Amino acid sequence: MSTQELYKEIKNLGEKELWLFLTRLLSDDEIIQEIERLGYLKLSEEAFEFWNDPREDVYQDYARSIGERNN
């Protein structure tokens, strides 16, 4: 079964079956650790958002030119 097929099957579960599935899924320590790891990765990705600031390029260009003059 592909991931997409599995996803569709989960989405089609009734309320009771979905609750039972999620209860079993979230009681598995390995799965919880993986969910936490993915959460930490997402948080760290957002923490470095400031590196995408074009205003920061001015400083980078200046720092590069100083380094080139010192060589």
C-alpha positions as CSV (number, residue, x, y, z in Angstrom):
1,M,0.0,0.0,0.0
2,S,1.4,3.4,-0.9
3,T,1.5,6.4,1.4
4,Q,-1.2,8.1,-0.6
5,E,-3.4,5.1,-0.4
6,L,-2.8,4.8,3.4
7,Y,-3.6,8.5,3.8
8,K,-6.9,8.1,2.0
9,E,-7.9,5.1,4.0
10,I,-7.2,7.0,7.3
11,K,-9.2,10.0,6.1
12,N,-12.1,7.7,5.3
13,L,-12.2,6.1,8.8
14,G,-15.4,6.7,10.8
15,E,-15.2,8.7,14.0
16,K,-14.7,5.7,16.3
17,E,-12.2,4.0,14.1
18,L,-10.2,7.2,13.7
19,W,-10.2,7.8,17.4
20,L,-9.0,4.2,18.0
21,F,-6.3,4.5,15.3
22,L,-5.0,7.8,16.7
23,T,-5.0,6.4,20.2
24,R,-2.9,3.5,19.2
25,L,-0.7,5.6,17.0
26,L,0.0,8.2,19.6
27,S,0.7,5.6,22.3
28,D,3.7,4.3,20.4
29,D,6.9,5.8,21.8
30,E,8.9,5.6,18.6
31,I,6.2,7.4,16.7
32,I,5.9,10.1,19.4
33,Q,9.7,10.6,19.2
34,E,9.5,11.0,15.4
35,I,6.7,13.5,15.7
36,E,8.7,15.5,18.3
37,R,11.8,15.4,16.0
38,L,9.7,16.7,13.1
39,G,8.3,19.4,15.3
40,Y,11.8,20.5,16.4
41,L,13.0,20.6,12.8
42,K,10.0,22.9,11.9
43,L,10.7,25.2,14.9
44,S,14.4,25.4,14.0
45,E,13.5,26.2,10.4
46,E,11.4,29.1,11.5
47,A,14.1,30.3,13.9
48,F,16.4,31.0,10.9
49,E,13.9,32.9,8.9
50,F,15.8,36.1,9.5
51,W,18.6,34.9,7.3
52,N,16.3,35.4,4.3
53,D,16.2,39.2,4.9
54,P,17.5,41.0,1.8
55,R,18.6,43.9,4.1
56,E,21.1,41.6,5.5
57,D,22.9,41.4,2.1
58,V,24.2,44.9,2.6
59,Y,26.2,43.7,5.6
60,Q,27.3,40.6,3.8
61,D,28.6,42.6,0.9
62,Y,30.4,45.0,3.2
63,A,32.0,42.2,5.2
64,R,33.1,40.5,2.0
65,S,34.7,43.7,0.6
66,I,36.7,44.2,3.9
67,G,37.9,40.6,3.8
68,E,39.1,41.0,0.2
69,R,41.0,44.2,1.1
70,N,42.8,42.4,4.0
71,N,44.0,39.6,1.7
